[in-house]
Amino acid sequence: MMEWTDRHCRFFLRLISKRTFLYTEMVTAEAVLYGDRTRVLGFSPVERPLALQLGGSDAEKLAAAARIGADWGYDEINLNVGCPSDRVQSGRFGACLMAEPELVGDCVAAMGASSGLPVTVKCRIGIDDQDEEEDFDRFIDMVARAGCGTFIVHARKAWLKGLSPKENRDIPPLDHARVHRLKQRRPELEILINGGIGSLNEARAHLTHVDGVMLGRAAYADPYLLAEVDRELFGANATMPSRLDVLDAFVPYVEAELARGTRLNAMTRHILGLFHGQKRARAFRRHIAESGHLDGAGLEVLQAARGIVAGEAYRTVAAA
Ligand SMILES: Cc1cc2nc3c(=O)[nH]c(=O)nc-3n(C[C@H](O)[C@H](O)[C@H](O)COP(=O)(O)O)c2cc1C
């Protein structure tokens, strides 16, 4: 998710779940080809398994960018065919490509050939006045024929005219059943469902119909939601870290990044939801939000925030 799942966020999420597959923010093929590659593509090996999500519609450029992604060690290349922003439409990529399955197929084939990695597609169930049955099936069939075996489907249309990207994540109605039907019709394809899924129980229910579930906003707002994924969904027998364990494990990373000149807030803004629903969660969030962005803010902010949720401040008061 753009501006959200950057490498700091992903490192943090990986402390909570080892098995969840993580995705980068969308980066354009041009940014990969002509941008500062360390900034655009750099990640810690700890973040794997990790997919690089690309945006674009020029098969040659996408192929070159996918190849570079493979060289950097990504496990999968994903093509964004779901983003509805105007900026993205004017560059002819994102959700508007739902109307151009042949072009998407060409891009997928070129990316697969150049990178040697699995190429997956993240799409919607349609755009504007497309027919959610026929047009969507046609899109999937043509792109699958070009070599895409995995689709991650945000189970609502994108309405490209008149809605903001944010509205396009909430207003077009969700149709999870349409994604389930896709899996029934093409059982040999790997189908992952996305959109409005807020808990592991909901995810588990979808898994009786499809192969995987992608969580977006829920996992960002309440990242500890992922803590049970390894055990419950992947059958791993590792012990689940506590929220405080996660926070403590993040400290050495933050320390190393601070030493490299990264601002504290660039990392701590992603952990605001760690204590979601717990006692003193609001005070934890407030302390980090208010102090984390100040010039020179360092580990002491994190330590004080830890004290708040661990109840140290309360114990001090009680002992006084
Ligand atoms: C801030 C934000 C940024 C997003 N950026 C991307 C992106 O870069 N690529 C993408 O495929 N989807 C992006 N999305 C959409 C999500 O991946 C997801 O499809 C959508 O939020 C619906 O799933 P959810 O209800 O689980 O959040 C973004 C969503 C949000 C809230």
The ligand as an SDF file (V2000), in Angstrom:
LIG
                    3D

 31 33  0  0  0  0  0  0  0  0999 V2000
   -3.1110    3.9220    1.7560 C   0  0  0  0  0  0  0  0  0  0  0  0
   -3.3770    2.8250    0.7670 C   0  0  0  0  0  0  0  0  0  0  0  0
   -2.4960    2.6070   -0.2720 C   0  0  0  0  0  0  0  0  0  0  0  0
   -2.7120    1.5800   -1.1860 C   0  0  0  0  0  0  0  0  0  0  0  0
   -1.7770    1.3480   -2.1520 N   0  0  0  0  0  0  0  0  0  0  0  0
   -1.9210    0.2780   -2.9580 C   0  0  0  0  0  0  0  0  0  0  0  0
   -0.8790   -0.0970   -3.8640 C   0  0  0  0  0  0  0  0  0  0  0  0
    0.1790    0.5360   -3.9260 O   0  0  0  0  0  0  0  0  0  0  0  0
   -1.0930   -1.1700   -4.6630 N   0  0  0  0  0  0  0  0  0  0  0  0
   -2.2470   -1.9250   -4.5820 C   0  0  0  0  0  0  0  0  0  0  0  0
   -2.3790   -2.9140   -5.2960 O   0  0  0  0  0  0  0  0  0  0  0  0
   -3.2310   -1.5910   -3.7490 N   0  0  0  0  0  0  0  0  0  0  0  0
   -3.0870   -0.5270   -2.9180 C   0  0  0  0  0  0  0  0  0  0  0  0
   -4.0760   -0.2250   -2.0260 N   0  0  0  0  0  0  0  0  0  0  0  0
   -5.3110   -1.0450   -2.0030 C   0  0  0  0  0  0  0  0  0  0  0  0
   -5.1750   -2.2240   -1.0410 C   0  0  0  0  0  0  0  0  0  0  0  0
   -4.1150   -3.0700   -1.4420 O   0  0  0  0  0  0  0  0  0  0  0  0
   -6.4460   -3.0500   -1.0050 C   0  0  0  0  0  0  0  0  0  0  0  0
   -6.7010   -3.5770   -2.2760 O   0  0  0  0  0  0  0  0  0  0  0  0
   -7.6730   -2.2430   -0.5720 C   0  0  0  0  0  0  0  0  0  0  0  0
   -7.3680   -1.3910    0.5200 O   0  0  0  0  0  0  0  0  0  0  0  0
   -8.8190   -3.1840   -0.1820 C   0  0  0  0  0  0  0  0  0  0  0  0
   -8.4100   -4.1270    0.7900 O   0  0  0  0  0  0  0  0  0  0  0  0
   -8.6490   -3.8980    2.3800 P   0  0  0  0  0  0  0  0  0  0  0  0
  -10.1160   -3.6640    2.5450 O   0  0  0  0  0  0  0  0  0  0  0  0
   -8.1620   -5.1700    3.0050 O   0  0  0  0  0  0  0  0  0  0  0  0
   -7.8420   -2.7030    2.7680 O   0  0  0  0  0  0  0  0  0  0  0  0
   -3.8710    0.7860   -1.0940 C   0  0  0  0  0  0  0  0  0  0  0  0
   -4.7660    1.0070   -0.0350 C   0  0  0  0  0  0  0  0  0  0  0  0
   -4.5340    2.0080    0.8800 C   0  0  0  0  0  0  0  0  0  0  0  0
   -5.5160    2.2220    2.0220 C   0  0  0  0  0  0  0  0  0  0  0  0
  1  2  1  0
  2  3  1  0
  2 30  2  0
  3  4  2  0
  4  5  1  0
  4 28  1  0
  5  6  2  0
  6  7  1  0
  6 13  1  0
  7  8  2  0
  7  9  1  0
  9 10  1  0
 10 11  2  0
 10 12  1  0
 12 13  2  0
 13 14  1  0
 14 15  1  0
 14 28  1  0
 15 16  1  0
 16 17  1  0
 16 18  1  0
 18 19  1  0
 18 20  1  0
 20 21  1  0
 20 22  1  0
 22 23  1  0
 23 24  1  0
 24 25  2  0
 24 26  1  0
 24 27  1  0
 28 29  2  0
 29 30  1  0
 30 31  1  0
M  END
$$$$
